[in-house]
Amino acid sequence: MRKSKAIEAVRVAQEITAIRVALHQHGYRLRKRPKQPVWTVYVTDDNFYQMAYQPAPISSWVLYPQNNDASHNTIMNIIQGALTLRPAGIAGRVS
């Protein structure tokens, strides 16, 4: 059975709230891009990543650029931690 778009929107809104709080606690700044489902995660003023939600069939959060440096891995771990702290059945996948 397919989930309704409204339920999906509420879940994504709850996830972004949890992610924002977790990133803020670790000293990162987060800013939503206008009219896009994309958030900019600032490590420093010159170093930033784009975080986007990929809707179904993927249904996961993606961080661009996808490289394996220390800050990318740290941010992904924070995002995964924020989503796993949520009640069971609500947490999404992170790729």
Gaussian input, Z-matrix of N, CA and C with variables (Angstrom, degrees):
# hf/3-21g

backbone

0 1
 N
 C     1     B1
 C     2     B2     1     A1
 N     3     B3     2     A2     1     D1
 C     4     B4     3     A3     2     D2
 C     5     B5     4     A4     3     D3
 N     6     B6     5     A5     4     D4
 C     7     B7     6     A6     5     D5
 C     8     B8     7     A7     6     D6
 N     9     B9     8     A8     7     D7
 C    10    B10     9     A9     8     D8
 C    11    B11    10    A10     9     D9
 N    12    B12    11    A11    10    D10
 C    13    B13    12    A12    11    D11
 C    14    B14    13    A13    12    D12
 N    15    B15    14    A14    13    D13
 C    16    B16    15    A15    14    D14
 C    17    B17    16    A16    15    D15
 N    18    B18    17    A17    16    D16
 C    19    B19    18    A18    17    D17
 C    20    B20    19    A19    18    D18
 N    21    B21    20    A20    19    D19
 C    22    B22    21    A21    20    D20
 C    23    B23    22    A22    21    D21
 N    24    B24    23    A23    22    D22
 C    25    B25    24    A24    23    D23
 C    26    B26    25    A25    24    D24
 N    27    B27    26    A26    25    D25
 C    28    B28    27    A27    26    D26
 C    29    B29    28    A28    27    D27
 N    30    B30    29    A29    28    D28
 C    31    B31    30    A30    29    D29
 C    32    B32    31    A31    30    D30
 N    33    B33    32    A32    31    D31
 C    34    B34    33    A33    32    D32
 C    35    B35    34    A34    33    D33
 N    36    B36    35    A35    34    D34
 C    37    B37    36    A36    35    D35
 C    38    B38    37    A37    36    D36
 N    39    B39    38    A38    37    D37
 C    40    B40    39    A39    38    D38
 C    41    B41    40    A40    39    D39
 N    42    B42    41    A41    40    D40
 C    43    B43    42    A42    41    D41
 C    44    B44    43    A43    42    D42
 N    45    B45    44    A44    43    D43
 C    46    B46    45    A45    44    D44
 C    47    B47    46    A46    45    D45
 N    48    B48    47    A47    46    D46
 C    49    B49    48    A48    47    D47
 C    50    B50    49    A49    48    D48
 N    51    B51    50    A50    49    D49
 C    52    B52    51    A51    50    D50
 C    53    B53    52    A52    51    D51
 N    54    B54    53    A53    52    D52
 C    55    B55    54    A54    53    D53
 C    56    B56    55    A55    54    D54
 N    57    B57    56    A56    55    D55
 C    58    B58    57    A57    56    D56
 C    59    B59    58    A58    57    D57
 N    60    B60    59    A59    58    D58
 C    61    B61    60    A60    59    D59
 C    62    B62    61    A61    60    D60
 N    63    B63    62    A62    61    D61
 C    64    B64    63    A63    62    D62
 C    65    B65    64    A64    63    D63
 N    66    B66    65    A65    64    D64
 C    67    B67    66    A66    65    D65
 C    68    B68    67    A67    66    D66
 N    69    B69    68    A68    67    D67
 C    70    B70    69    A69    68    D68
 C    71    B71    70    A70    69    D69
 N    72    B72    71    A71    70    D70
 C    73    B73    72    A72    71    D71
 C    74    B74    73    A73    72    D72
 N    75    B75    74    A74    73    D73
 C    76    B76    75    A75    74    D74
 C    77    B77    76    A76    75    D75
 N    78    B78    77    A77    76    D76
 C    79    B79    78    A78    77    D77
 C    80    B80    79    A79    78    D78
 N    81    B81    80    A80    79    D79
 C    82    B82    81    A81    80    D80
 C    83    B83    82    A82    81    D81
 N    84    B84    83    A83    82    D82
 C    85    B85    84    A84    83    D83
 C    86    B86    85    A85    84    D84
 N    87    B87    86    A86    85    D85
 C    88    B88    87    A87    86    D86
 C    89    B89    88    A88    87    D87
 N    90    B90    89    A89    88    D88
 C    91    B91    90    A90    89    D89
 C    92    B92    91    A91    90    D90
 N    93    B93    92    A92    91    D91
 C    94    B94    93    A93    92    D92
 C    95    B95    94    A94    93    D93
 N    96    B96    95    A95    94    D94
 C    97    B97    96    A96    95    D95
 C    98    B98    97    A97    96    D96
 N    99    B99    98    A98    97    D97
 C   100   B100    99    A99    98    D98
 C   101   B101   100   A100    99    D99
 N   102   B102   101   A101   100   D100
 C   103   B103   102   A102   101   D101
 C   104   B104   103   A103   102   D102
 N   105   B105   104   A104   103   D103
 C   106   B106   105   A105   104   D104
 C   107   B107   106   A106   105   D105
 N   108   B108   107   A107   106   D106
 C   109   B109   108   A108   107   D107
 C   110   B110   109   A109   108   D108
 N   111   B111   110   A110   109   D109
 C   112   B112   111   A111   110   D110
 C   113   B113   112   A112   111   D111
 N   114   B114   113   A113   112   D112
 C   115   B115   114   A114   113   D113
 C   116   B116   115   A115   114   D114
 N   117   B117   116   A116   115   D115
 C   118   B118   117   A117   116   D116
 C   119   B119   118   A118   117   D117
 N   120   B120   119   A119   118   D118
 C   121   B121   120   A120   119   D119
 C   122   B122   121   A121   120   D120
 N   123   B123   122   A122   121   D121
 C   124   B124   123   A123   122   D122
 C   125   B125   124   A124   123   D123
 N   126   B126   125   A125   124   D124
 C   127   B127   126   A126   125   D125
 C   128   B128   127   A127   126   D126
 N   129   B129   128   A128   127   D127
 C   130   B130   129   A129   128   D128
 C   131   B131   130   A130   129   D129
 N   132   B132   131   A131   130   D130
 C   133   B133   132   A132   131   D131
 C   134   B134   133   A133   132   D132
 N   135   B135   134   A134   133   D133
 C   136   B136   135   A135   134   D134
 C   137   B137   136   A136   135   D135
 N   138   B138   137   A137   136   D136
 C   139   B139   138   A138   137   D137
 C   140   B140   139   A139   138   D138
 N   141   B141   140   A140   139   D139
 C   142   B142   141   A141   140   D140
 C   143   B143   142   A142   141   D141
 N   144   B144   143   A143   142   D142
 C   145   B145   144   A144   143   D143
 C   146   B146   145   A145   144   D144
 N   147   B147   146   A146   145   D145
 C   148   B148   147   A147   146   D146
 C   149   B149   148   A148   147   D147
 N   150   B150   149   A149   148   D148
 C   151   B151   150   A150   149   D149
 C   152   B152   151   A151   150   D150
 N   153   B153   152   A152   151   D151
 C   154   B154   153   A153   152   D152
 C   155   B155   154   A154   153   D153
 N   156   B156   155   A155   154   D154
 C   157   B157   156   A156   155   D155
 C   158   B158   157   A157   156   D156
 N   159   B159   158   A158   157   D157
 C   160   B160   159   A159   158   D158
 C   161   B161   160   A160   159   D159
 N   162   B162   161   A161   160   D160
 C   163   B163   162   A162   161   D161
 C   164   B164   163   A163   162   D162
 N   165   B165   164   A164   163   D163
 C   166   B166   165   A165   164   D164
 C   167   B167   166   A166   165   D165
 N   168   B168   167   A167   166   D166
 C   169   B169   168   A168   167   D167
 C   170   B170   169   A169   168   D168
 N   171   B171   170   A170   169   D169
 C   172   B172   171   A171   170   D170
 C   173   B173   172   A172   171   D171
 N   174   B174   173   A173   172   D172
 C   175   B175   174   A174   173   D173
 C   176   B176   175   A175   174   D174
 N   177   B177   176   A176   175   D175
 C   178   B178   177   A177   176   D176
 C   179   B179   178   A178   177   D177
 N   180   B180   179   A179   178   D178
 C   181   B181   180   A180   179   D179
 C   182   B182   181   A181   180   D180
 N   183   B183   182   A182   181   D181
 C   184   B184   183   A183   182   D182
 C   185   B185   184   A184   183   D183
 N   186   B186   185   A185   184   D184
 C   187   B187   186   A186   185   D185
 C   188   B188   187   A187   186   D186
 N   189   B189   188   A188   187   D187
 C   190   B190   189   A189   188   D188
 C   191   B191   190   A190   189   D189
 N   192   B192   191   A191   190   D190
 C   193   B193   192   A192   191   D191
 C   194   B194   193   A193   192   D192
 N   195   B195   194   A194   193   D193
 C   196   B196   195   A195   194   D194
 C   197   B197   196   A196   195   D195
 N   198   B198   197   A197   196   D196
 C   199   B199   198   A198   197   D197
 C   200   B200   199   A199   198   D198
 N   201   B201   200   A200   199   D199
 C   202   B202   201   A201   200   D200
 C   203   B203   202   A202   201   D201
 N   204   B204   203   A203   202   D202
 C   205   B205   204   A204   203   D203
 C   206   B206   205   A205   204   D204
 N   207   B207   206   A206   205   D205
 C   208   B208   207   A207   206   D206
 C   209   B209   208   A208   207   D207
 N   210   B210   209   A209   208   D208
 C   211   B211   210   A210   209   D209
 C   212   B212   211   A211   210   D210
 N   213   B213   212   A212   211   D211
 C   214   B214   213   A213   212   D212
 C   215   B215   214   A214   213   D213
 N   216   B216   215   A215   214   D214
 C   217   B217   216   A216   215   D215
 C   218   B218   217   A217   216   D216
 N   219   B219   218   A218   217   D217
 C   220   B220   219   A219   218   D218
 C   221   B221   220   A220   219   D219
 N   222   B222   221   A221   220   D220
 C   223   B223   222   A222   221   D221
 C   224   B224   223   A223   222   D222
 N   225   B225   224   A224   223   D223
 C   226   B226   225   A225   224   D224
 C   227   B227   226   A226   225   D225
 N   228   B228   227   A227   226   D226
 C   229   B229   228   A228   227   D227
 C   230   B230   229   A229   228   D228
 N   231   B231   230   A230   229   D229
 C   232   B232   231   A231   230   D230
 C   233   B233   232   A232   231   D231
 N   234   B234   233   A233   232   D232
 C   235   B235   234   A234   233   D233
 C   236   B236   235   A235   234   D234
 N   237   B237   236   A236   235   D235
 C   238   B238   237   A237   236   D236
 C   239   B239   238   A238   237   D237
 N   240   B240   239   A239   238   D238
 C   241   B241   240   A240   239   D239
 C   242   B242   241   A241   240   D240
 N   243   B243   242   A242   241   D241
 C   244   B244   243   A243   242   D242
 C   245   B245   244   A244   243   D243
 N   246   B246   245   A245   244   D244
 C   247   B247   246   A246   245   D245
 C   248   B248   247   A247   246   D246
 N   249   B249   248   A248   247   D247
 C   250   B250   249   A249   248   D248
 C   251   B251   250   A250   249   D249
 N   252   B252   251   A251   250   D250
 C   253   B253   252   A252   251   D251
 C   254   B254   253   A253   252   D252
 N   255   B255   254   A254   253   D253
 C   256   B256   255   A255   254   D254
 C   257   B257   256   A256   255   D255
 N   258   B258   257   A257   256   D256
 C   259   B259   258   A258   257   D257
 C   260   B260   259   A259   258   D258
 N   261   B261   260   A260   259   D259
 C   262   B262   261   A261   260   D260
 C   263   B263   262   A262   261   D261
 N   264   B264   263   A263   262   D262
 C   265   B265   264   A264   263   D263
 C   266   B266   265   A265   264   D264
 N   267   B267   266   A266   265   D265
 C   268   B268   267   A267   266   D266
 C   269   B269   268   A268   267   D267
 N   270   B270   269   A269   268   D268
 C   271   B271   270   A270   269   D269
 C   272   B272   271   A271   270   D270
 N   273   B273   272   A272   271   D271
 C   274   B274   273   A273   272   D272
 C   275   B275   274   A274   273   D273
 N   276   B276   275   A275   274   D274
 C   277   B277   276   A276   275   D275
 C   278   B278   277   A277   276   D276
 N   279   B279   278   A278   277   D277
 C   280   B280   279   A279   278   D278
 C   281   B281   280   A280   279   D279
 N   282   B282   281   A281   280   D280
 C   283   B283   282   A282   281   D281
 C   284   B284   283   A283   282   D282

   B1=1.4456
   B2=1.5268
   B3=1.3103
   B4=1.4565
   B5=1.5196
   B6=1.3110
   B7=1.4638
   B8=1.5240
   B9=1.3132
   B10=1.4564
   B11=1.5248
   B12=1.3138
   B13=1.4598
   B14=1.5184
   B15=1.3213
   B16=1.4648
   B17=1.5244
   B18=1.3339
   B19=1.4703
   B20=1.5207
   B21=1.3257
   B22=1.4617
   B23=1.5299
   B24=1.3201
   B25=1.4611
   B26=1.5260
   B27=1.3191
   B28=1.4636
   B29=1.5290
   B30=1.3307
   B31=1.4656
   B32=1.5249
   B33=1.3295
   B34=1.4675
   B35=1.5292
   B36=1.3212
   B37=1.4679
   B38=1.5296
   B39=1.3288
   B40=1.4664
   B41=1.5286
   B42=1.3242
   B43=1.4632
   B44=1.5222
   B45=1.3385
   B46=1.4621
   B47=1.5137
   B48=1.3288
   B49=1.4619
   B50=1.5176
   B51=1.3225
   B52=1.4647
   B53=1.5270
   B54=1.3131
   B55=1.4746
   B56=1.5174
   B57=1.3307
   B58=1.4776
   B59=1.5257
   B60=1.3226
   B61=1.4677
   B62=1.5266
   B63=1.3232
   B64=1.4622
   B65=1.5295
   B66=1.3297
   B67=1.4666
   B68=1.5245
   B69=1.3219
   B70=1.4622
   B71=1.5339
   B72=1.3317
   B73=1.4618
   B74=1.5212
   B75=1.3226
   B76=1.4634
   B77=1.5314
   B78=1.3208
   B79=1.4622
   B80=1.5195
   B81=1.3200
   B82=1.4563
   B83=1.5248
   B84=1.3319
   B85=1.4600
   B86=1.5204
   B87=1.3131
   B88=1.4578
   B89=1.5126
   B90=1.3284
   B91=1.4654
   B92=1.5244
   B93=1.3304
   B94=1.4687
   B95=1.5118
   B96=1.3262
   B97=1.4585
   B98=1.5245
   B99=1.3288
   B100=1.4611
   B101=1.5281
   B102=1.3253
   B103=1.4634
   B104=1.5220
   B105=1.3243
   B106=1.4565
   B107=1.5201
   B108=1.3367
   B109=1.4719
   B110=1.5233
   B111=1.3409
   B112=1.4627
   B113=1.5197
   B114=1.3387
   B115=1.4492
   B116=1.5168
   B117=1.3356
   B118=1.4568
   B119=1.5145
   B120=1.3341
   B121=1.4603
   B122=1.5197
   B123=1.3357
   B124=1.4625
   B125=1.5161
   B126=1.3381
   B127=1.4668
   B128=1.5263
   B129=1.3158
   B130=1.4676
   B131=1.5256
   B132=1.3254
   B133=1.4608
   B134=1.5235
   B135=1.3351
   B136=1.4591
   B137=1.5191
   B138=1.3225
   B139=1.4563
   B140=1.5191
   B141=1.3373
   B142=1.4580
   B143=1.5220
   B144=1.3201
   B145=1.4600
   B146=1.5161
   B147=1.3156
   B148=1.4554
   B149=1.5267
   B150=1.3219
   B151=1.4550
   B152=1.5208
   B153=1.3305
   B154=1.4575
   B155=1.5183
   B156=1.3212
   B157=1.4593
   B158=1.5136
   B159=1.3115
   B160=1.4572
   B161=1.5253
   B162=1.3282
   B163=1.4600
   B164=1.5273
   B165=1.3228
   B166=1.4633
   B167=1.5222
   B168=1.2735
   B169=1.4595
   B170=1.5233
   B171=1.3362
   B172=1.4589
   B173=1.5257
   B174=1.3174
   B175=1.4677
   B176=1.5289
   B177=1.3184
   B178=1.4574
   B179=1.5280
   B180=1.3247
   B181=1.4595
   B182=1.5306
   B183=1.3306
   B184=1.4535
   B185=1.5224
   B186=1.3270
   B187=1.4625
   B188=1.5223
   B189=1.3506
   B190=1.4617
   B191=1.5134
   B192=1.2798
   B193=1.4601
   B194=1.5183
   B195=1.3208
   B196=1.4559
   B197=1.5240
   B198=1.3146
   B199=1.4562
   B200=1.5242
   B201=1.2916
   B202=1.4642
   B203=1.5267
   B204=1.3243
   B205=1.4626
   B206=1.5289
   B207=1.3040
   B208=1.4690
   B209=1.5258
   B210=1.3310
   B211=1.4634
   B212=1.5333
   B213=1.3160
   B214=1.4673
   B215=1.5225
   B216=1.3186
   B217=1.4668
   B218=1.5226
   B219=1.3325
   B220=1.4612
   B221=1.5242
   B222=1.3304
   B223=1.4591
   B224=1.5292
   B225=1.3231
   B226=1.4668
   B227=1.5234
   B228=1.3325
   B229=1.4654
   B230=1.5249
   B231=1.3307
   B232=1.4657
   B233=1.5332
   B234=1.3230
   B235=1.4640
   B236=1.5248
   B237=1.3177
   B238=1.4659
   B239=1.5250
   B240=1.3335
   B241=1.4579
   B242=1.5146
   B243=1.3345
   B244=1.4659
   B245=1.5242
   B246=1.3191
   B247=1.4599
   B248=1.5218
   B249=1.3129
   B250=1.4669
   B251=1.5230
   B252=1.3243
   B253=1.4639
   B254=1.5220
   B255=1.3233
   B256=1.4596
   B257=1.5177
   B258=1.3179
   B259=1.4649
   B260=1.5194
   B261=1.3189
   B262=1.4585
   B263=1.5252
   B264=1.3069
   B265=1.4565
   B266=1.5120
   B267=1.3329
   B268=1.4610
   B269=1.5208
   B270=1.3091
   B271=1.4574
   B272=1.5183
   B273=1.3478
   B274=1.4559
   B275=1.5152
   B276=1.3070
   B277=1.4604
   B278=1.5213
   B279=1.3157
   B280=1.4516
   B281=1.4990
   B282=1.3376
   B283=1.4623
   B284=1.5008
   A1=109.14
   A2=116.83
   A3=121.36
   A4=111.03
   A5=114.89
   A6=119.56
   A7=108.59
   A8=115.83
   A9=118.30
   A10=108.93
   A11=114.69
   A12=119.99
   A13=111.32
   A14=117.35
   A15=120.61
   A16=110.95
   A17=116.97
   A18=120.20
   A19=110.13
   A20=116.57
   A21=121.32
   A22=110.18
   A23=117.83
   A24=121.67
   A25=111.43
   A26=117.47
   A27=121.11
   A28=109.92
   A29=116.88
   A30=120.43
   A31=111.00
   A32=116.81
   A33=120.47
   A34=109.88
   A35=118.11
   A36=121.51
   A37=110.71
   A38=117.19
   A39=120.90
   A40=110.47
   A41=116.74
   A42=120.13
   A43=111.39
   A44=117.67
   A45=119.21
   A46=110.57
   A47=118.01
   A48=120.50
   A49=110.50
   A50=117.12
   A51=121.28
   A52=110.90
   A53=117.24
   A54=121.27
   A55=110.10
   A56=117.65
   A57=121.22
   A58=111.05
   A59=116.27
   A60=120.50
   A61=110.21
   A62=117.26
   A63=121.02
   A64=111.44
   A65=117.22
   A66=119.65
   A67=111.26
   A68=117.06
   A69=120.73
   A70=111.10
   A71=116.92
   A72=120.64
   A73=112.19
   A74=117.15
   A75=121.42
   A76=112.35
   A77=117.62
   A78=121.47
   A79=115.48
   A80=118.23
   A81=120.65
   A82=109.60
   A83=115.56
   A84=120.78
   A85=108.41
   A86=116.27
   A87=121.66
   A88=108.79
   A89=116.64
   A90=120.58
   A91=109.24
   A92=115.89
   A93=121.48
   A94=109.59
   A95=116.02
   A96=121.04
   A97=108.52
   A98=118.37
   A99=121.08
   A100=112.25
   A101=115.39
   A102=123.97
   A103=113.87
   A104=117.69
   A105=121.54
   A106=109.13
   A107=118.28
   A108=120.15
   A109=110.56
   A110=115.39
   A111=122.22
   A112=108.70
   A113=116.32
   A114=122.85
   A115=108.03
   A116=116.63
   A117=121.62
   A118=107.75
   A119=116.07
   A120=122.82
   A121=106.58
   A122=116.36
   A123=121.01
   A124=110.18
   A125=115.94
   A126=122.13
   A127=106.53
   A128=116.11
   A129=124.89
   A130=105.53
   A131=116.96
   A132=119.14
   A133=111.75
   A134=117.43
   A135=121.72
   A136=113.56
   A137=118.12
   A138=122.52
   A139=108.73
   A140=116.55
   A141=119.82
   A142=110.06
   A143=114.81
   A144=123.15
   A145=109.19
   A146=116.33
   A147=122.18
   A148=107.60
   A149=117.03
   A150=122.08
   A151=107.62
   A152=115.92
   A153=120.83
   A154=110.08
   A155=114.96
   A156=120.59
   A157=107.81
   A158=116.47
   A159=122.10
   A160=108.23
   A161=118.48
   A162=120.48
   A163=112.54
   A164=115.72
   A165=122.23
   A166=109.77
   A167=119.04
   A168=129.80
   A169=113.94
   A170=118.68
   A171=120.37
   A172=110.56
   A173=117.65
   A174=124.43
   A175=112.32
   A176=115.57
   A177=119.44
   A178=110.01
   A179=115.09
   A180=122.59
   A181=108.08
   A182=116.14
   A183=121.60
   A184=108.06
   A185=115.60
   A186=121.92
   A187=108.27
   A188=116.57
   A189=122.18
   A190=109.83
   A191=123.04
   A192=126.79
   A193=110.26
   A194=115.11
   A195=120.35
   A196=109.35
   A197=114.91
   A198=120.29
   A199=107.68
   A200=116.97
   A201=119.94
   A202=112.27
   A203=117.20
   A204=118.06
   A205=109.78
   A206=115.86
   A207=121.41
   A208=112.16
   A209=118.23
   A210=119.38
   A211=110.88
   A212=118.58
   A213=121.50
   A214=110.16
   A215=116.50
   A216=120.50
   A217=111.48
   A218=117.55
   A219=121.25
   A220=110.72
   A221=117.03
   A222=120.95
   A223=110.40
   A224=117.76
   A225=120.35
   A226=110.85
   A227=117.67
   A228=120.61
   A229=111.32
   A230=117.49
   A231=121.37
   A232=109.69
   A233=117.08
   A234=121.29
   A235=110.31
   A236=117.02
   A237=120.85
   A238=110.74
   A239=116.80
   A240=120.57
   A241=112.08
   A242=116.84
   A243=120.47
   A244=111.00
   A245=117.10
   A246=120.32
   A247=112.35
   A248=118.39
   A249=120.01
   A250=111.49
   A251=118.79
   A252=121.29
   A253=111.95
   A254=117.00
   A255=121.56
   A256=109.53
   A257=119.34
   A258=121.64
   A259=112.37
   A260=117.21
   A261=123.18
   A262=110.43
   A263=115.42
   A264=120.45
   A265=113.38
   A266=117.69
   A267=120.29
   A268=110.54
   A269=118.42
   A270=121.94
   A271=110.64
   A272=115.71
   A273=120.98
   A274=110.86
   A275=114.55
   A276=120.10
   A277=108.55
   A278=115.90
   A279=122.11
   A280=106.96
   A281=117.08
   A282=118.77
   A283=109.96
   D1=133.85
   D2=-178.95
   D3=-80.53
   D4=141.49
   D5=176.33
   D6=-77.11
   D7=147.54
   D8=177.41
   D9=-73.91
   D10=156.35
   D11=-179.78
   D12=-64.68
   D13=-31.63
   D14=179.56
   D15=-66.61
   D16=-42.12
   D17=178.49
   D18=-65.32
   D19=-40.63
   D20=178.32
   D21=-63.57
   D22=-41.32
   D23=-179.86
   D24=-64.59
   D25=-40.24
   D26=178.39
   D27=-65.34
   D28=-42.64
   D29=179.75
   D30=-62.94
   D31=-44.04
   D32=179.91
   D33=-64.74
   D34=-39.64
   D35=178.07
   D36=-62.77
   D37=-40.63
   D38=177.81
   D39=-66.60
   D40=-40.14
   D41=179.74
   D42=-65.59
   D43=-43.86
   D44=-178.78
   D45=-65.89
   D46=-33.33
   D47=175.95
   D48=-63.11
   D49=-45.87
   D50=178.88
   D51=-64.25
   D52=-40.38
   D53=179.44
   D54=-66.51
   D55=-43.88
   D56=179.64
   D57=-58.85
   D58=-46.26
   D59=-179.22
   D60=-62.38
   D61=-45.72
   D62=-178.21
   D63=-64.18
   D64=-43.98
   D65=179.48
   D66=-66.58
   D67=-39.22
   D68=178.39
   D69=-63.02
   D70=-39.72
   D71=178.32
   D72=-63.15
   D73=-25.85
   D74=179.33
   D75=-95.97
   D76=6.61
   D77=173.55
   D78=91.27
   D79=10.92
   D80=178.51
   D81=-92.89
   D82=150.28
   D83=174.68
   D84=-102.93
   D85=145.69
   D86=-178.13
   D87=-131.51
   D88=132.95
   D89=179.29
   D90=-136.98
   D91=132.35
   D92=179.24
   D93=-78.70
   D94=136.79
   D95=174.75
   D96=-79.59
   D97=136.07
   D98=-178.11
   D99=-61.13
   D100=134.86
   D101=174.08
   D102=57.88
   D103=21.78
   D104=178.64
   D105=-136.83
   D106=147.92
   D107=175.69
   D108=-83.66
   D109=53.55
   D110=-175.04
   D111=-132.81
   D112=138.10
   D113=177.24
   D114=-121.42
   D115=140.79
   D116=175.91
   D117=-97.89
   D118=125.70
   D119=178.52
   D120=-104.41
   D121=115.30
   D122=-178.08
   D123=-94.72
   D124=120.63
   D125=171.55
   D126=-83.30
   D127=-51.59
   D128=170.18
   D129=-136.05
   D130=-179.93
   D131=178.93
   D132=-64.23
   D133=-30.19
   D134=-178.51
   D135=-96.59
   D136=-15.41
   D137=-176.51
   D138=-117.77
   D139=114.79
   D140=-178.54
   D141=-146.95
   D142=163.58
   D143=177.69
   D144=-128.54
   D145=155.81
   D146=174.06
   D147=-104.01
   D148=126.24
   D149=178.48
   D150=-111.18
   D151=127.87
   D152=-178.15
   D153=-132.71
   D154=150.68
   D155=174.24
   D156=-96.73
   D157=124.73
   D158=177.15
   D159=-96.05
   D160=112.54
   D161=-176.86
   D162=-69.28
   D163=179.35
   D164=-178.41
   D165=-51.32
   D166=141.91
   D167=12.08
   D168=-86.47
   D169=-6.12
   D170=-178.00
   D171=-76.90
   D172=-52.36
   D173=178.91
   D174=51.45
   D175=59.46
   D176=178.82
   D177=-151.33
   D178=166.67
   D179=177.35
   D180=-94.95
   D181=137.62
   D182=-178.39
   D183=-127.42
   D184=140.04
   D185=-179.82
   D186=-114.24
   D187=124.32
   D188=179.82
   D189=-113.97
   D190=145.59
   D191=-6.04
   D192=-70.40
   D193=148.79
   D194=-178.50
   D195=-90.92
   D196=88.00
   D197=175.95
   D198=-122.65
   D199=172.64
   D200=-175.39
   D201=-110.66
   D202=36.81
   D203=176.60
   D204=-80.31
   D205=172.09
   D206=-172.95
   D207=-63.05
   D208=-42.22
   D209=-176.91
   D210=-69.07
   D211=-36.45
   D212=177.14
   D213=-62.07
   D214=-47.39
   D215=-180.00
   D216=-64.63
   D217=-38.21
   D218=178.71
   D219=-63.80
   D220=-46.11
   D221=-179.54
   D222=-63.69
   D223=-42.40
   D224=178.94
   D225=-63.27
   D226=-38.72
   D227=177.32
   D228=-64.53
   D229=-38.81
   D230=177.96
   D231=-64.85
   D232=-43.56
   D233=179.64
   D234=-63.24
   D235=-47.10
   D236=179.12
   D237=-61.19
   D238=-40.95
   D239=178.38
   D240=-63.88
   D241=-40.27
   D242=179.40
   D243=-64.73
   D244=-36.64
   D245=-178.71
   D246=-78.21
   D247=-29.81
   D248=-179.81
   D249=-80.47
   D250=-18.42
   D251=177.33
   D252=-76.91
   D253=-9.14
   D254=179.96
   D255=-78.74
   D256=160.31
   D257=178.53
   D258=-57.39
   D259=148.50
   D260=-178.54
   D261=-57.92
   D262=142.98
   D263=178.83
   D264=90.59
   D265=-11.63
   D266=-178.63
   D267=-108.85
   D268=-25.59
   D269=-176.07
   D270=-65.39
   D271=141.05
   D272=178.96
   D273=-100.73
   D274=174.31
   D275=178.86
   D276=-87.51
   D277=152.76
   D278=174.91
   D279=-124.69
   D280=131.19
   D281=178.15
   D282=-115.11

